[in-house]
Amino acid sequence: MRHEMGLYEVPFRSIEQRLKTVEIRLNDLKRQQVQVGDQIQFTHTETNETLLVQVTKRETFQDFQALYEHVSQESIDCVGWSIDELVTSTYTIYSPEAEQQYGTLALHIELLP
């Protein structure tokens, strides 16, 4: 199955350059449908460029703190960030209320040609 999701500039380029191999999302109803082996077409929110990836692993967590304690900074292209910085940055996209309602999701991805 193929899913569609938007990405801002920095994470889009990180995936494009194969630096980011884990995509962080809420485990909301849309993302609960994503399974290992599925494809995701990421669309750049400003340029409409696209990238196609395949999901190689999915991991769910209670909250972003637990997620960021588990995944490596290298895999999300955030080397040198503290867990507090990662969580605070994520809260500019997702609310703590949504996090509490749905939990969080780490999608391990591989860029397709």
N, C-alpha and C positions, 0 to 999 in steps of 0.2 A: 504494500500500500504506500502511496505517496502523500505526504503532508506538506502544507505550506506554512511558513513562519517568516516574520520580518526580523531584520537585524540592523542595528546601527552601524556606523562606519567602522569603529575600532574592532568589534568582534567579527564583523564581516571580513575585514582584511586579515585578521588573525587566523580565521579558518582557511581563507584563500591561500595564505602562506604556509599552511599546515603547522602552525604554531599552536593553535587551539584545537584540542581533540575531545573536549568535553563541553557540551552546551548545558547551561544551567537554566532551568525554568521552574515555574510553579507546576505542581502535579495536578493541574486543574482538569476539568472534563475533557478538553481538547487534547491535552498532552497524555491523558490516561489511555488514549487510543493508540499512541505510538508504541510499537513493539520492535524487538530486535529483528533485524532484517528489513525493516521498513526504510523508505527513503524520505528525506526531508529536502524540500527545495526552499532555501533561504533567499529572500529577496531583500536587497539593500533598501532601506527605508527612504533614501533620498535619490539614488541613481537608477533604481529598478534593476540593477545587475542581479544575476542569480548565481547560486552555487548549489550543487546537488551533492548530498552526503548520504551515507548509509549508516543506520544505527547498528552498532556492534554490541552494545550493552546498555541496560537501563538500571538505575539504582534510585530508590526512593528514600527520603529522609523526613524526619519530623519537621525540621526547620533548616534555614540556610546556615546557621552556625554549625550544626552537625554535618551538613553537606561539605562545607568548606574545611572542616577538620578532617574529612575523609579523602577528598580529592586533592591531588597535588597541584600546587600553584603553576607548575609548568604546563599541566594539561589544560588549564584555563587561560594560559598566557598572562598570568598576573604575578610573576616572580617578584618577591620583595614586598608584597602587600601583606598587611596583618589581617587576621580573620575579622577583626572589628571593621577595618576599612572595606573589606569585601562585603560584609553584611550591610554596612551603611550605604555603600554604592548600590547594592541590589535593591535596597528600600527606595531608591529613587525611581525604580521601575515597578516593583511589586510592593503592596502594602503589607505591614505585619498582620493585619486582619486576614488578608487573602492567604498569607503563609500559614496562619493558624488553621484556616478552614481546609486547605487542600494539601498541605505539606509541600515538599520540594522534590525536584527530579534532576538527576545528573544523566544526561544522554551522551554516551560515548559514541563518537562519530568518526567516520572515515570519508575524506573527500573523494568523490568519484570523478573520473575524467570527463 
